[in-house]
Amino acid sequence: MPPSRPTTAPEEWLSRAQAAGLLGCHFKTIENYIARGDLPAYKIRGSRFVRVKRADVEAMLVRIPTVAPASTTPPSAADRIGPSA
């Protein structure tokens, strides 16, 4: 019996327009990322079709750090009005 090979999901390829839809930007922005070398792209031999890997597009997304919420309780009326004069 031949050894079993691990099964991996096939890579998902996206067009420039699909990548733009995924990032929520214009397809020209994707073309600029490709031209600058920020996003690797591949051309299908013998055609004009350019494709990018979904994983490469998703890797461009960076989480923005956030500040922890100060308090979960709403301010009291005295806090909203401020000190008395």
Contacts in CASP RR format, 6 or more apart in sequence:
PFRMAT RR
TARGET T0000
AUTHOR 0000-0000-0000
METHOD contacts of the structure
MODEL  1
MPPSRPTTAPEEWLSRAQAAGLLGCHFKTIENYIARGDLPAYKIRGSRFV
RVKRADVEAMLVRIPTVAPASTTPPSAADRIGPSA
11 53 0 8 1.000
11 54 0 8 1.000
11 55 0 8 1.000
12 53 0 8 1.000
12 54 0 8 1.000
12 55 0 8 1.000
13 42 0 8 1.000
13 51 0 8 1.000
13 52 0 8 1.000
13 53 0 8 1.000
13 54 0 8 1.000
14 22 0 8 1.000
14 51 0 8 1.000
14 52 0 8 1.000
14 53 0 8 1.000
14 54 0 8 1.000
14 57 0 8 1.000
15 49 0 8 1.000
15 50 0 8 1.000
15 51 0 8 1.000
16 27 0 8 1.000
16 30 0 8 1.000
16 31 0 8 1.000
16 34 0 8 1.000
16 50 0 8 1.000
16 52 0 8 1.000
17 27 0 8 1.000
19 27 0 8 1.000
19 30 0 8 1.000
19 39 0 8 1.000
19 52 0 8 1.000
19 57 0 8 1.000
20 26 0 8 1.000
20 27 0 8 1.000
20 29 0 8 1.000
20 30 0 8 1.000
22 54 0 8 1.000
22 57 0 8 1.000
22 58 0 8 1.000
23 29 0 8 1.000
23 30 0 8 1.000
23 57 0 8 1.000
23 60 0 8 1.000
23 61 0 8 1.000
30 39 0 8 1.000
30 52 0 8 1.000
33 39 0 8 1.000
33 60 0 8 1.000
34 40 0 8 1.000
34 41 0 8 1.000
34 50 0 8 1.000
34 52 0 8 1.000
38 60 0 8 1.000
39 52 0 8 1.000
39 56 0 8 1.000
39 57 0 8 1.000
39 60 0 8 1.000
40 52 0 8 1.000
40 53 0 8 1.000
40 56 0 8 1.000
41 50 0 8 1.000
41 51 0 8 1.000
41 52 0 8 1.000
42 50 0 8 1.000
42 51 0 8 1.000
42 52 0 8 1.000
42 53 0 8 1.000
43 49 0 8 1.000
43 50 0 8 1.000
43 51 0 8 1.000
44 50 0 8 1.000
44 51 0 8 1.000
END
